[in-house]
Structures are given as structure tokens and as C-alpha cells.
């Protein structure tokens, strides 16, 4: 062996070994080298908070008409029935839009869908600041309803992309209680704006807030990892969250024909009947029948929403504890919220027969406030029985159906109050008694029909492999 070869081998033996390559995380994206977003982690809760703010704005947009009702009716000489027609117009395209956009949310980014909706409904608030009238306000509410109709279903779909099934009750409850928080925070402020600067200022304020949220969402908003886990880019964390139901396609009619979906939809319909009256008619009831000032009525309107926050947190916490404790979702997402709805209906019914402002306000606050549990529990139960690729349209159909109550309830209330003539008190008595009965029946239907585990197993067996 020559000396040059010996020197080369000697030099090679003195070279340091190459640095060890770090073991690649199996969940690291091969194209970007970034860690994936964590299911149920900090980002998931940041998204949840952003969507809570969106739903707060959403319900402030709805509530502003009710808070300005007396001023609007006085300025334009509207009858109770005409005002009821305007309130109902908000829901004219609400249900159709919820279903159609829910279907789109299964095919496009929920992040992009939500920002488009927010910008449309902000723009829809602006026409009333000009020379408005019955027709302008009516058309504005129709467009607003079309943009806001899908918001709750799409937002729930977006949140459920970030949490496993057993962990969804609390984030869903938080998202749902954003609606009462929107009124708790917004009602006093909007009532002050209406009393101080006129009713148009309140409409401008909610439009501006919607635009600000949209700008923040462009920066912060993201789609969650639990979306289409069958793809090649799915992370192991997302794959672990896949259920047998997520690997099949089920005809939509079978999902919507299941006892769980029907129970969720009917109980939520009854609950939304009550909420629609709370938004459209309770402020007017407080001023016209009980004699409170507009500012005081705005403050008192927040009481049912405060009760709603407590009820939703209690229901969400209770449902999640039951699920984590191994209790079936029938009890956690059917019997528990259904029982709360029955109690709510009894309170509303009693408010129609008791005397004294304190008793009436207390019972209405308890009854109307607890009705919101039907939406949170129903959204989670509907998500449980839907394959992940069909969850958007299933939730859209759920929202679309129950929101039909928003079309009917304000109009029916307006007719009943008008027919009472010079004694509107008797008209309101009938309205609240009828509402109480509806909510009781809705609660009983939830207890009887909702059983997600049973229907999930049945739908999985009848589905065909997803493409």
C-alpha cells in the first residue's frame, strides 16, 4: 500500500462524524416543514374566541332592530303588524341561506366563508342610515338575514374542526353563549346610542364592528386539522380522530330523517321561537306594556341573556363531564338539555299568568334565557351523527329548520298584539303562554328522540365508502 493512500485513510479517520439528523416528527408537513396545528390546543381556543366575537356581533345585529322598535315605529308610523313583518323578513332567506352556505362550507374553507358573510351583513346595515322607510328597512333585513343565517352553523362546523367529539360540548357551549353575551354587552351600549344619538347611530356602530372583526380574522383565522382526514396530508392526530362514520358517505335524507336530527331540530325550533320573540318583541313589551323607559328596557333586555350564559355553561360542563365519564350521548346531549328546556317552558308559561313586574321579569328571564341550550346541544349531537365531509350541510339544515321559527314567531306575535286592540297586555299574555307550551313540547321531544350513538351506528351501517 503506498504512502499517499495511507495518509488519505488517516485523514479520513480524524474527520468528525457527520451531525446526526433529527428524527422527523411524523406529523410534520413535508412541504413546509412546520408542525401541524394541535387539536384542542391554544390555537383551537384562539379560533373559538374569535368566532365567539363574531357571534356576539351577529346577535347584536339582530337585537338592534328590537331595541330601536319604538323609535322606528314612531318615525314611520308602523303598525304592530308591519313591524312584525319587518322582524320576520330577517328570516325570509335565513333558512335557505343556512342550508346552501352550509353545503358550500363542506367544499370551501370555512375561514373564507365566514369573512364573506361578515362583510355582507355589515354592508346590509348601512342603507337604513339614509332616507329609510318601511321598504328600505324590510329589504335591508332580508339581506342581513341571508348573510347571518349560515353564521351559527358554519361557525360550529369551524369549531368542531379543532376538537375531538368528546371534547366539543364546552367549546360549542362557549360559542353558543356568545349570542347572549352579544346582547349583554351590546344592548346597553346600543340603547344608549339610540337614546342619545338616534336609532341610526346604533346601526352604523354594529356595521363598523363587523368590518373590524373581518380585518382581524384575515390575520388570525385558520381552518382546523379535523376536516378531511382521509387525505394523504392528514396528520396522525387528525387520523386518530377519524370515526368509522367519517369513512362513509350517507345520503342526506337518511341523516335528516334520523330520530336524533329530528329531535334536535324540533327542540331547537321551539327554543328559537322564544329567542325570536325575545329579540323582536320583549323590548317593546317592556316599554309599551310594563311602562319602562327605552334605556331601562335596554338594560332589562340583558337579563334573559345573562341567564342564558349561566345555563349554557352549566349544560356544556355537565354534558362534557357525562361524556368523559362514559355516559351515553343520549343522556348528555338529549335528556339533560331536554329537561332544561322543559323547565324553561314552564317558567315562560307561568310568566303569562302571574302579576307584578318583578315576578314577570324574573320568570321571563329564566325561561327565555334557558332556551339557548337547545342550540348548543343540538349542534354537537348533529355533528356527532354527521360524517365529517357532510357536517357543514347537516348543521346548515339544522340551523335552517329551527330558524323558520324566526319567520313565524314575530309575525304571529304582531297579529296577536294588534288583535288585542287597546289592551296590548292581553295580546302579550297569549304570546307568552303559547311560547311556553311550544318550549315544553320541544324539551319533551329532545328527551324522547335524541340518541346520537344509536343513530351513528345505524347511519354507519347504511353508508357507502367515501370517494
C-alpha positions in Angstrom: 0.0 0.0 0.0 1.5 3.4 -1.0 2.1 6.2 1.5 -0.5 8.6 -0.2 -3.3 6.0 0.3 -2.3 5.6 3.9 -2.3 9.4 4.5 -5.8 9.7 3.0 -7.2 7.0 5.2 -5.5 8.5 8.3 -7.0 11.9 7.5 -10.4 10.5 6.9 -10.3 8.7 10.3 -9.6 12.1 12.0 -12.6 13.8 10.5 -15.5 14.4 12.9 -18.6 12.3 12.2 -21.5 13.9 10.3 -24.1 15.5 12.6 -27.0 13.3 13.4 -30.1 14.1 11.6 -33.0 14.8 13.9 -35.8 12.4 13.7 -38.6 13.8 11.7 -41.9 14.2 13.5 -44.4 12.0 11.7 -46.9 14.9 11.8 -44.6 17.5 10.3 -45.8 18.8 7.0 -43.4 17.5 4.3 -43.8 20.6 2.1 -43.4 23.4 4.7 -41.5 21.6 7.5 -43.9 23.1 10.0 -45.6 21.4 12.9 -49.3 21.0 12.4 -51.9 22.9 14.5 -52.8 21.0 17.6 -56.3 19.6 18.1 -57.7 21.2 21.2 -54.6 23.3 21.8 -54.1 27.1 22.2 -54.8 27.8 18.5 -58.1 26.0 18.8 -59.2 28.2 21.7 -58.0 31.4 19.9 -60.2 30.5 17.0 -63.1 29.7 19.3 -62.7 33.2 20.9 -62.7 34.8 17.5 -65.8 33.0 16.5 -67.4 33.9 19.8 -66.8 37.6 19.0 -68.3 37.0 15.5 -71.5 35.5 17.1 -71.7 38.4 19.5 -71.7 40.8 16.6 -74.2 38.6 14.8 -76.7 38.8 17.7 -76.1 42.5 18.2 -77.1 43.0 14.6 -80.3 41.0 15.2 -81.1 42.8 18.5 -80.6 46.4 17.3 -84.0 46.4 15.5 -85.9 45.3 18.6 -84.1 47.9 20.7 -85.0 50.6 18.2 -88.5 49.3 17.6 -90.4 52.1 19.4 -88.4 54.9 17.7 -88.7 53.3 14.2 -92.4 52.7 14.6 -93.0 56.3 15.7 -90.9 57.8 12.9 -92.5 55.8 10.1 -96.0 55.3 11.6 -95.7 51.5 11.5 -98.4 49.3 13.0 -97.5 46.3 15.2 -98.3 44.0 12.3 -96.0 46.0 9.9 -93.2 45.9 12.5 -93.8 42.2 12.9 -93.5 41.8 9.1 -90.1 43.6 9.2 -88.9 41.4 12.0 -90.0 38.3 10.1 -88.4 39.5 6.9 -85.0 39.0 8.5 -85.7 35.2 8.4 -87.1 35.1 4.9 -83.9 33.8 3.3 -82.3 32.9 6.6 -83.2 29.2 6.4 -82.4 28.7 2.7 -79.1 30.5 3.0 -78.2 28.4 6.1 -78.7 25.2 4.0 -77.0 26.4 0.9 -73.9 28.0 2.5 -73.7 25.0 4.9 -73.3 22.9 1.8 -70.6 25.2 0.5 -68.8 25.1 3.8 -68.2 21.4 3.2 -66.3 22.3 0.0 -64.6 25.5 0.7 -62.6 27.0 3.5 -64.8 27.9 6.5 -62.3 30.8 7.1 -63.1 32.3 3.8 -66.9 31.6 4.0 -67.1 33.4 7.4 -65.3 36.5 6.3 -67.6 36.9 3.2 -70.7 36.5 5.4 -69.4 39.1 8.0 -68.7 41.7 5.3 -72.1 41.2 3.6 -74.0 41.7 6.8 -72.0 44.7 7.8 -72.9 46.3 4.4 -76.5 45.3 4.9 -76.8 47.5 8.0 -75.9 50.7 6.1 -78.9 51.5 3.8 -81.1 52.5 6.8 -78.8 55.5 7.6 -80.2 57.3 4.6 -83.8 58.2 3.8 -85.2 54.9 5.0 -88.8 53.7 5.2 -90.8 50.6 5.5 -89.5 49.1 2.2 -85.8 50.0 2.7 -85.7 48.6 6.3 -87.6 45.5 5.0 -85.1 44.8 2.2 -82.1 45.6 4.5 -83.3 42.9 7.0 -83.8 40.4 4.2 -80.2 40.8 3.0 -79.0 40.8 6.6 -80.8 37.6 7.4 -79.4 35.9 4.2 -75.9 36.7 5.4 -76.4 35.9 9.0 -78.4 32.7 8.6 -75.5 30.4 7.9 -73.2 32.0 10.5 -74.0 29.8 13.5 -73.8 26.5 11.5 -70.6 27.4 9.7 -69.0 28.7 13.0 -70.0 25.5 14.7 -68.5 23.5 11.8 -65.3 25.5 12.1 -65.0 24.9 15.8 -65.7 21.2 15.5 -62.6 21.0 13.2 -60.5 21.8 16.2 -61.8 19.5 18.9 -62.5 15.7 19.3 -66.1 14.6 19.7 -65.9 14.0 23.5 -64.3 17.5 23.9 -66.8 19.5 21.9 -69.5 20.3 24.4 -67.6 23.1 26.2 -66.3 25.0 23.1 -69.7 24.6 21.5 -71.4 26.0 24.6 -68.9 28.9 24.7 -69.7 29.6 21.0 -73.4 29.5 21.6 -73.3 31.7 24.7 -71.6 34.3 22.6 -75.1 35.2 21.4 -76.4 36.2 24.9 -73.0 37.9 25.5 -73.6 40.0 22.4 -76.8 41.3 23.9 -75.4 41.6 27.4 -72.6 43.8 26.2 -74.3 45.3 23.2 -77.9 46.1 24.5 -77.0 48.7 27.0 -74.5 50.4 24.6 -76.9 50.3 21.7 -79.8 51.5 23.9 -77.6 54.4 25.0 -76.7 55.2 21.3 -80.4 55.1 20.3 -81.4 57.4 23.2 -78.5 59.8 22.8 -77.7 59.9 19.1 -80.8 58.4 17.4 -81.6 54.9 16.3 -79.5 55.1 13.1 -76.3 55.5 15.1 -76.7 52.0 16.5 -77.0 50.5 13.0 -73.8 52.3 12.0 -71.9 51.1 15.1 -72.6 47.4 14.6 -71.6 47.7 10.9 -68.3 49.2 11.8 -67.6 46.5 14.4 -68.3 43.8 11.8 -65.7 45.3 9.4 -63.1 45.5 12.2 -63.7 41.8 13.0 -63.2 40.9 9.4 -59.8 42.6 9.3 -58.7 40.7 12.4 -60.0 37.4 11.0 -57.9 37.8 7.9 -54.8 37.6 10.1 -55.9 35.2 12.8 -58.4 32.9 11.2 -57.4 29.3 10.2 -59.2 26.0 9.3 -58.8 23.3 11.9 -56.9 19.9 11.3 -60.0 17.7 11.7 -61.5 18.2 8.3 -60.9 15.6 5.5 -58.7 13.1 7.4 -58.7 10.5 4.6 -56.3 12.6 2.5 -52.7 11.8 2.2 -51.7 15.0 4.0 -53.7 14.1 7.1 -51.7 14.2 10.3 -51.6 11.3 12.7 -53.5 13.4 15.3 -56.3 14.0 12.8 -56.3 10.4 11.7 -56.8 9.3 15.3 -60.0 11.4 15.4 -61.5 9.6 12.4 -64.6 7.5 13.2 -66.0 4.7 11.1 -68.8 7.1 10.2 -66.3 9.6 8.7 -65.1 7.0 6.2 -68.5 6.6 4.6 -71.0 8.8 2.7 -74.5 8.7 3.9 -77.5 10.1 1.9 -78.5 13.4 3.4 -82.1 12.3 3.6 -81.2 9.5 6.0 -79.3 11.8 8.3 -82.1 14.4 8.3 -84.6 11.6 8.8 -82.9 10.2 11.9 -84.6 10.5 15.2 -81.7 12.4 16.6 -81.7 15.1 13.9 -85.5 15.4 14.1 -85.4 15.7 17.9 -82.6 18.3 17.7 -84.4 20.3 15.0 -87.8 20.4 16.7 -86.5 21.2 20.2 -84.3 24.0 18.7 -87.3 25.3 16.7 -89.2 25.7 19.9 -86.3 27.4 21.6 -85.7 29.7 18.6 -89.4 30.7 18.7 -88.7 32.0 22.2 -85.5 33.7 21.2 -87.1 35.4 18.2 -89.7 36.9 20.5 -87.0 38.0 22.9 -85.2 39.8 20.2 -88.2 41.3 18.4 -90.9 41.8 21.0 -89.6 41.8 24.6 -88.1 45.3 24.3 -91.4 46.6 23.0 -93.3 44.7 25.7 -91.1 46.3 28.4 -91.8 49.8 27.1 -95.4 49.6 25.8 -96.9 47.2 28.4 -94.8 47.5 31.5 -94.0 51.1 31.1 -90.2 51.2 31.3 -88.1 53.8 29.5 -86.1 52.9 26.5 -82.8 53.0 28.4 -84.2 50.8 31.2 -85.7 48.4 28.7 -82.4 48.0 27.0 -80.8 47.1 30.4 -83.6 44.7 31.4 -83.4 43.0 28.0 -79.9 41.8 29.0 -81.4 39.7 32.0 -82.5 36.7 29.9 -79.2 36.7 28.1 -77.3 36.6 31.5 -79.3 33.6 32.5 -78.5 32.1 29.1 -74.8 32.4 29.7 -75.1 30.6 33.0 -77.4 27.9 31.5 -75.1 27.3 28.6 -72.0 26.9 30.7 -73.8 24.6 33.1 -75.2 22.5 30.3 -71.8 22.4 28.4 -69.9 21.5 31.5 -72.4 18.9 32.5 -72.6 17.3 29.1 -68.8 17.1 28.7 -68.4 15.6 32.2 -71.0 13.0 31.4 -69.4 12.1 28.1 -65.9 11.8 29.6 -67.4 9.7 32.4 -68.6 7.2 29.9 -72.3 8.2 30.0 -74.1 7.8 26.6 -74.6 10.9 24.5 -78.3 10.2 24.7 -78.2 11.4 28.3 -75.5 14.0 27.8 -77.0 15.6 24.6 -80.6 14.6 24.8 -82.1 14.1 28.2 -80.1 16.8 30.0 -80.7 19.7 27.6 -84.3 18.5 27.0 -85.0 18.6 30.7 -83.6 22.1 31.0 -85.9 23.2 28.1 -89.0 21.8 29.9 -88.2 23.9 33.0 -87.7 26.9 30.7 -91.1 26.4 29.1 -92.8 26.1 32.5 -91.2 29.5 33.5 -92.4 31.2 30.3 -95.9 29.8 30.7 -96.1 31.0 34.4 -95.0 34.5 33.3 -98.2 34.8 31.4 -100.4 34.3 34.5 -98.6 35.9 37.4 -98.9 39.5 38.5 -96.2 42.0 39.4 -93.4 43.3 37.3 -90.7 41.5 39.4 -92.3 38.1 39.0 -93.0 38.6 35.3 -89.4 39.8 34.6 -87.9 37.0 36.7 -89.8 34.2 35.1 -89.3 35.6 31.6 -85.6 36.0 32.3 -85.3 32.4 33.5 -87.5 30.8 30.8 -86.2 32.7 27.7 -82.6 32.6 29.0 -82.6 28.8 29.3 -83.9 28.2 25.8 -80.5 28.5 24.2 -79.3 25.1 25.5 -81.2 23.5 22.6 -78.9 25.1 20.0 -75.6 24.1 21.7 -76.7 20.6 22.5 -78.3 20.2 19.1 -75.3 21.4 17.2 -73.0 18.9 19.0 -75.5 16.0 18.5 -75.9 16.8 14.8 -72.1 16.9 14.4 -71.9 13.5 16.1 -74.3 11.8 13.6 -72.7 13.5 10.5 -69.7 12.3 8.5 -67.0 14.9 8.6 -67.4 15.8 4.9 -71.1 16.3 5.4 -71.1 18.1 8.7 -71.5 21.5 7.2 -74.7 20.8 5.3 -76.1 18.8 8.2 -75.5 21.7 10.6 -76.8 24.1 7.9 -80.0 22.1 7.6 -80.3 22.1 11.4 -80.0 25.9 11.6 -82.2 26.4 8.5 -85.0 24.4 10.0 -85.1 25.9 13.5 -84.7 29.4 12.3 -88.0 29.1 10.5 -89.4 29.9 13.9 -87.9 33.3 13.5 -90.1 33.9 10.4 -93.3 32.8 12.1 -93.0 33.9 15.7 -92.6 37.8 15.3 -95.4 37.9 12.7 -97.7 35.8 14.9 -96.9 38.0 17.9 -97.6 41.1 15.9 -101.0 39.8 14.8 -102.0 38.8 18.4 -100.9 42.2 19.8 -102.8 44.0 17.1 -105.9 42.0 17.7 -105.8 42.9 21.4 -106.6 46.5 20.3 -106.5 49.0 23.1 -105.4 46.2 25.6 -102.0 45.0 24.3 -101.4 43.3 27.7 -103.8 40.6 26.8 -102.1 40.1 23.4 -98.7 39.6 25.1 -100.3 37.2 27.6 -101.4 34.9 24.8 -98.0 35.2 23.1 -96.0 34.1 26.1 -98.5 31.4 27.0 -98.2 29.9 23.5 -94.4 30.2 23.6 -94.3 28.3 27.0 -96.3 25.4 25.6 -94.0 25.2 22.5 -90.8 25.1 24.6 -92.2 22.4 26.9 -93.1 20.2 23.9 -89.7 20.8 22.3 -88.0 19.7 25.5 -90.0 16.6 25.7 -89.2 15.7 22.1 -85.5 16.2 22.8 -85.7 13.8 25.8 -87.6 11.2 23.7 -85.9 11.3 20.3 -82.2 12.3 20.6 -79.9 9.3 20.8 -76.7 10.1 18.7 -74.9 6.8 19.5 -77.8 4.7 18.2 -78.2 6.8 15.0 -74.4 7.0 14.4 -74.2 3.2 14.4 -77.2 2.9 12.1 -76.0 5.5 9.6 -72.5 4.0 9.5 -74.0 0.6 8.6 -76.1 2.1 5.8 -73.4 4.4 4.3 -71.1 3.6 1.4 -67.3 4.1 1.3 -66.5 7.8 0.8 -64.8 8.7 -2.5 
